[in-house]
Each structure stands twice: as structure tokens, then as C-alpha cells.
């Protein structure tokens, strides 16, 4: 059954607490339903304590709900065990845990796509400086596709230790052929890390089907709290990682000279954790499942089709990404010839309360490579409506034609 965005809006306090606005920056941060906010508040109002270290009732409640949240995340992505889920602050930290944790040797080779978010570029770039590893990139072509034969040839020429790529691009909204990329990499003995940050709200992620060693994602992009992400790792590869941080909870014993690490995933979760965030993440998963990932995707595609049909015929507009919205259901990113899109985004916000994102979207390297100026990105959420898209078209069209 198709979702009703106007009914969904009733679940989101931000619409009650602000004057009328249109929010089209969901690829950065989605809005949160009441159930997520309430779940987070329950921690502070009912049992504000740490987990594992205490035997009193507050601590027991916190531990139980914290592990329930871990179980929920594991089930959501099809992990074999909750022990394969590491709580992190965000996708960036999750990727850095892998980058800092592998026992790199000089000459090891890392392969990424040439259109990665800085979070999946800079950790490898700095490794090349610190450890002497090689870092190279496979190309996403002008049609925003990957030549799998050329990708395969890379492995015949080089011994790749790890391949890291996005599932869905925050620049274009398009998705890579992740199963094929993972399969080729695994057949050639490489570890695989997939950045799933932009895919969680529109794609049913199954880590068994992907056969990746690691996936990383954040909950602020899928109706959940800020400051809470997760790293999935196959248990055997997690056990081989060296923790990035040391401290409380990472060990079960210590002396003045040595320590005994906790089991995975706890050895990677140093210090008190973001308990309220974990509880909010579980509530976000519950909410997404109640609405339905497929329903969300279909709704976003219908809005994006309307928007694309209006803008694609404008001569000054260039869409960054696949032309067909079916290939990028949640995002339409574009440039307007001759205009400063940073200024346009300010006009949209201040004059019309329409919030979009302008810039290079943390993908400086790819924008430099293509010689592109900053763009204007419209990213859609399940609570966005046809009327909001029509309003955006009404406002942006004269800007395109007459400015």
C-alpha cells in the first residue's frame, strides 16, 4: 500500500514546532519521528546509567535495551549474530576502525571508486602516507556505470588487499553493482568494505547476499539519531582487527604492563556509549519497517520523477547522475549554467523556506576531476509531498530561465 506523506508528517515533531517549510536535505540528515525522540528520552528519564559495569537495576535495564538495539540492527541487515555489530558514532568512525585496525604492510594495495565521500577516501589516503600502502581508484564512467571487465582486469594486474566503495552515492543517488563488485573482489582474495550510509532508507540490505566483510552506516540518514552509527563485520575479520581506541569496556582485565581484550564487538566500543542513540536507532528501524522500505523507495521515485521531468527539459540545467530517476530515486543533483548555486540555496531558504544542499557534497576529489562547480542537491524523504515538489518547481523554474 502506498504511503501517505501527510499522515507521516504527523509523526514528526519538527513539522509541529516550525513554521511551514520544505525540507529537501535528507541525504545529509533525515528528520526524526516522535517514536525515536521518545525512545532516546526514556534513557535519560527512566534509567540513566552505564551498561555491563553495574549490577543495579538502572544498569541492568540499560544493558538489556542496549543489546536489544544491537540485535535489532543485526536482524535489520541480516547479520548472523549481534556480535558482528559494533556501535560507532557514524559511518566515518566505522570506516576508520577498519582502516586503523588492519595489519597493513608496506606495498599493500587498497582500491576504491573514484567517487567516494571523503569518509571513504581520506582514511585510505592517510594510510598511504603513514604505512606506505598503495591507494588507487576504479572509474565510474560518464554514464555513472562501472565497466566490470575493466574492474576485473585491475585484479589480474595488482594484488588488492581491500576494496572499499559506496552502495549508493550521496552525490548522484545512483547505486553501484555492489554484488558484482564484491564477488569479483572476494574471488581475488580481497577484503570488501561497503559504505551503506545512503542506502539504508531505500534499500533492503542483506549482508549475507552482499558477502561483504564490512559495511558501515549512520542512523541520522535513516530517521534515527545523530551521533550513532554501526560497523558490521564478519566475526573472523573483526577478531583480526586491532582496536582503534583503548579504555573502559575494551578489556576484561589489565595489569601495569598488559591487558586482555574483551570479546568482539566490545573491544571496539571504548568508554560509555551513546545509549540513548542506540535506543533511538532501534525505534528508527521499527518505524522504517512499519512503513516499508519498498513503500519509501516507491514514494521517493514518484516525487523524483515529477521533479526530473520538469528540470531535464531546461537547457541551462545539467543533472549530475543517471538521467532516469529510477536509477537515483532519492536524489536529484544539478547545476544551472552561469549561476552561483550557493547563493541560490540561500534564496530558496530565506525567501521560500525551501532547504536544499549546495556544494560539492564531501566529494571534492571527484568534482575536481570532472571540473565541476558546486551543485544544488535535492534529496527526498518519506514525508515529502507532491505539493512540495511542485512548489520547488514553481520557484526554481523562473530562476533557471531569467537569472
C-alpha positions in Angstrom: 0.0 0.0 0.0 1.3 3.4 -1.0 2.4 5.6 1.9 0.6 8.9 2.7 3.3 11.5 3.4 0.8 13.9 5.0 -0.1 11.2 7.5 3.6 10.5 8.1 4.2 14.2 8.9 2.0 13.9 12.0 4.7 11.5 13.4 7.5 14.1 13.1 7.6 16.9 15.8 9.6 19.2 13.7 6.6 19.9 11.5 4.6 20.9 14.5 7.3 23.1 16.0 8.2 25.2 13.0 6.5 27.5 10.5 5.7 25.9 7.2 8.9 24.7 5.5 10.1 22.3 2.8 13.0 20.0 3.8 14.9 18.6 0.8 18.3 17.8 2.5 17.6 14.3 3.6 20.8 12.9 2.1 22.6 14.9 4.8 20.3 14.3 7.7 16.8 12.9 7.8 14.1 14.1 10.2 13.1 12.0 13.2 9.7 10.7 14.2 8.3 11.1 17.8 9.0 7.4 18.5 12.7 7.9 18.0 12.8 11.0 20.2 10.7 9.3 22.9 13.0 6.2 22.9 16.0 8.4 23.4 14.4 10.4 26.2 13.4 7.3 28.0 17.1 6.6 28.7 17.5 9.9 30.5 14.2 9.9 32.2 14.0 6.2 33.3 17.4 4.5 33.7 20.3 6.9 33.0 23.1 4.5 33.7 26.0 2.7 32.0 25.8 -0.9 30.7 27.7 -4.0 31.8 29.7 -2.4 34.6 26.9 -2.1 37.1 24.6 -4.7 38.8 22.0 -2.3 39.9 18.6 -2.1 38.3 19.3 1.0 36.1 22.4 -0.7 34.7 20.6 -3.9 34.1 17.8 -2.1 32.2 20.4 -0.1 30.1 22.4 -3.2 29.3 19.2 -5.1 28.2 18.0 -2.4 26.0 21.4 -1.7 24.6 21.8 -5.3 23.5 18.2 -5.4 22.2 19.2 -2.4 19.9 22.2 -4.3 18.7 20.0 -7.4 18.0 17.6 -5.2 16.1 20.3 -3.8 13.9 21.7 -7.3 13.2 18.3 -8.5 12.2 17.7 -5.4 10.0 20.7 -6.1 7.8 20.7 -9.9 8.0 23.8 -10.4 10.2 24.4 -13.9 11.6 24.9 -12.6 15.1 24.6 -9.4 17.1 28.3 -9.8 17.9 29.0 -8.7 14.4 27.6 -5.2 15.1 29.9 -2.5 16.5 28.3 0.7 17.7 30.1 3.8 16.4 29.4 7.5 16.2 28.8 7.4 12.4 29.9 5.9 9.1 33.1 7.9 9.2 34.2 6.3 12.5 33.2 2.8 11.3 35.4 3.1 8.3 38.3 4.4 10.3 38.0 1.5 12.7 38.7 -0.8 9.7 41.4 1.5 8.3 43.2 1.7 11.6 42.6 -1.9 12.6 44.1 -3.9 9.7 47.7 -5.0 10.0 48.9 -3.2 6.9 52.3 -3.9 5.3 54.2 -1.5 3.1 53.1 -2.2 -0.5 49.6 -3.4 0.4 47.0 -2.1 -2.1 43.6 -0.5 -1.4 41.1 0.0 -4.2 38.2 2.5 -4.1 35.9 4.0 -6.6 36.8 7.5 -7.9 33.5 9.0 -6.5 33.8 8.3 -2.8 32.7 10.6 0.1 35.7 11.9 2.0 34.9 9.5 4.7 35.7 6.6 2.4 38.7 8.4 0.7 40.7 10.1 3.4 41.3 7.1 5.8 42.9 5.3 2.9 44.8 8.3 1.6 46.4 8.9 5.0 47.3 5.2 5.3 49.3 5.6 2.1 51.3 8.3 3.8 51.6 6.6 7.2 52.1 2.9 6.2 53.3 3.1 2.6 50.3 1.3 1.2 49.1 2.0 -2.3 45.7 3.5 -2.9 44.1 3.6 -6.4 40.7 4.1 -7.8 38.4 2.3 -10.3 36.3 4.6 -12.5 32.6 5.4 -12.6 32.1 6.3 -16.2 30.2 9.2 -17.9 27.0 7.1 -17.7 27.6 6.6 -14.0 28.3 2.9 -14.5 31.2 0.6 -13.8 32.9 -1.4 -16.5 33.1 -4.7 -14.7 35.6 -6.2 -17.2 38.0 -3.3 -16.6 37.4 -3.7 -12.9 38.2 -7.4 -13.2 41.4 -6.5 -15.1 42.7 -4.5 -12.1 42.8 -7.7 -10.1 44.7 -9.5 -12.8 47.4 -6.8 -12.6 47.5 -6.0 -8.9 47.3 -7.8 -5.6 44.5 -5.9 -3.9 44.2 -6.3 -0.1 40.9 -4.3 0.4 38.2 -2.8 -1.9 36.1 0.0 -0.4 33.1 1.5 -2.3 29.7 3.1 -1.7 26.4 1.3 -2.2 24.5 4.5 -3.1 26.2 7.8 -3.9 25.4 10.9 -1.9 26.3 12.9 -5.0 24.1 11.3 -7.6 21.8 9.0 -5.7 22.8 6.2 -8.0 23.9 2.8 -6.8 26.8 0.7 -7.8 26.6 -3.0 -8.8 27.7 -3.9 -5.4 27.1 -7.6 -5.5 29.2 -8.0 -8.7 32.0 -5.7 -7.3 32.0 -7.7 -4.1 32.0 -11.1 -5.8 35.0 -10.2 -8.1 36.9 -8.8 -5.2 36.3 -11.8 -3.0 37.2 -14.2 -5.8 40.6 -12.4 -5.9 41.2 -12.7 -2.2 40.4 -9.1 -1.3 38.5 -7.8 1.8 35.4 -5.8 0.9 34.0 -2.7 2.7 30.8 -1.1 1.6 29.7 2.3 2.7 25.9 1.9 3.0 25.1 5.3 4.5 22.9 6.5 1.7 21.2 3.1 1.1 19.6 2.3 4.4 16.3 4.1 3.8 15.7 3.0 0.3 17.3 -0.5 0.0 16.8 -3.7 1.9 20.4 -4.5 3.0 21.3 -8.2 3.4 24.9 -8.7 4.3 24.7 -12.4 3.5 23.7 -11.6 0.0 26.3 -8.9 -0.4 29.1 -11.1 1.1 31.0 -8.0 2.2 33.4 -8.3 5.1 32.4 -4.9 6.4 29.5 -2.5 5.9 29.3 0.9 7.5 26.3 3.2 8.0 24.8 6.0 10.1 21.3 6.3 11.6 21.0 10.1 11.1 20.3 9.3 7.4 17.5 6.9 8.1 15.2 8.6 10.5 17.5 7.9 13.5 19.6 9.9 15.9 22.7 11.9 15.2 25.9 10.5 16.6 25.0 6.8 16.2 26.3 4.6 13.5 27.3 1.0 13.1 30.0 -1.2 11.7 29.1 -4.7 10.6 32.0 -7.1 10.3 32.2 -10.8 9.8 33.2 -12.2 13.1 36.5 -13.6 11.9 37.6 -10.4 10.3 36.6 -8.3 13.4 38.6 -10.6 15.6 41.7 -9.9 13.4 41.4 -6.1 13.8 43.4 -4.1 16.3 41.1 -1.7 18.2 41.4 2.0 17.3 40.7 3.2 20.9 41.6 1.8 24.3 39.9 2.2 27.6 36.9 1.1 29.6 34.9 -1.9 28.3 37.6 -2.7 25.7 39.3 -5.1 28.1 38.3 -7.7 30.7 41.5 -7.4 32.7 44.6 -5.3 32.9 47.9 -5.0 34.7 50.5 -2.3 34.7 52.2 -4.0 31.7 49.4 -5.7 29.7 45.7 -6.3 29.2 43.3 -8.9 28.0 40.9 -7.6 25.3 37.1 -8.1 25.6 35.4 -10.2 23.0 34.1 -8.6 19.8 32.3 -6.3 19.5 33.0 -4.8 22.9 36.7 -4.4 22.3 35.9 -1.7 19.8 33.5 0.2 22.0 35.7 2.2 24.3 34.1 4.2 27.2 30.5 4.9 27.9 28.4 4.5 24.8 25.6 6.6 23.2 22.8 4.6 24.9 20.0 7.0 24.0 21.2 6.9 20.4 21.1 3.1 20.3 17.6 3.1 21.7 16.6 5.7 19.1 18.2 3.6 16.4 16.1 0.6 17.3 13.0 2.9 17.2 14.0 4.2 13.8 14.3 0.6 12.5 10.9 -0.2 13.9 9.5 2.8 12.2 11.1 2.1 8.8 9.8 -1.5 8.9 6.3 -0.3 9.8 6.3 2.0 6.8 8.2 -0.4 4.5 11.4 0.2 2.7 9.8 -0.6 -0.7 7.0 1.9 0.0 9.5 4.5 0.9 11.5 3.9 -2.3 8.4 3.9 -4.5 7.2 7.2 -3.0 10.6 8.9 -3.4 10.7 7.7 -7.0 7.3 9.2 -7.8 8.5 12.6 -6.4 11.8 12.4 -8.2 10.1 11.5 -11.5 8.0 14.6 -11.2 11.0 16.8 -10.4 13.2 15.3 -13.1 10.5 15.7 -15.8 10.4 19.4 -15.0 14.1 20.1 -14.9 15.5 17.8 -17.6 14.0 19.9 -20.3 15.6 23.2 -19.1 18.6 24.0 -21.3 20.7 25.5 -18.6 20.3 22.6 -16.2 22.7 19.7 -16.1 21.8 16.7 -14.0 24.7 15.1 -12.1 23.9 11.4 -12.2 21.8 9.0 -14.2 19.1 10.7 -16.2 16.5 8.2 -15.3 15.2 8.8 -11.8 14.6 5.0 -11.3 18.4 4.8 -11.1 18.6 7.5 -8.3 15.2 7.6 -6.6 16.1 9.7 -3.6 18.3 12.4 -5.1 18.3 14.9 -8.0 21.6 16.9 -8.1 22.1 19.5 -10.8 23.9 22.6 -11.9 22.5 25.7 -13.6 24.7 27.3 -16.1 26.1 30.7 -15.0 24.6 30.7 -11.5 26.2 30.6 -8.1 24.2 27.8 -6.5 25.3 28.6 -3.0 23.5 31.9 -3.4 20.5 30.2 -5.0 20.3 27.8 -2.0 20.2 30.9 0.3 17.5 32.5 -1.7 15.4 29.3 -1.6 15.8 29.1 2.2 15.3 32.8 3.1 12.6 33.6 0.6 10.6 30.4 0.4 11.7 28.2 3.4 12.9 25.5 1.0 16.0 23.8 2.4 18.4 22.1 -0.1 22.1 21.5 -0.2 24.6 23.3 -2.3 28.3 22.5 -2.6 30.5 19.5 -3.6 28.9 17.2 -1.1 32.1 16.0 0.6 33.3 14.6 -2.8 35.9 17.3 -3.6 38.2 14.9 -5.4 35.5 13.8 -8.0 34.3 17.4 -8.6 37.9 18.5 -9.2 38.5 15.5 -11.6 35.4 16.4 -13.6 36.0 20.2 -13.5 32.6 20.7 -11.9 31.4 23.7 -10.0 29.3 23.3 -6.8 25.9 21.9 -7.5 22.4 22.0 -6.0 21.2 18.8 -4.5 17.5 17.9 -3.8 17.3 14.8 -1.6 13.9 13.5 -0.7 12.4 11.9 2.4 9.3 9.8 3.0 7.4 12.8 4.5 7.9 15.0 1.4 4.8 15.6 -0.7 3.9 16.1 -4.3 2.8 19.6 -3.4 6.2 20.4 -2.0 7.9 19.2 -5.2 5.5 21.3 -7.3 6.3 24.3 -5.1 10.0 23.8 -5.7 9.5 23.6 -9.5 7.4 26.7 -9.4 10.1 28.6 -7.5 13.2 27.2 -9.3 11.9 27.5 -12.9 12.0 31.3 -13.2 15.4 31.3 -11.5 16.7 29.0 -14.2 15.1 30.9 -17.1 15.6 34.5 -16.1 18.5 34.9 -13.7 
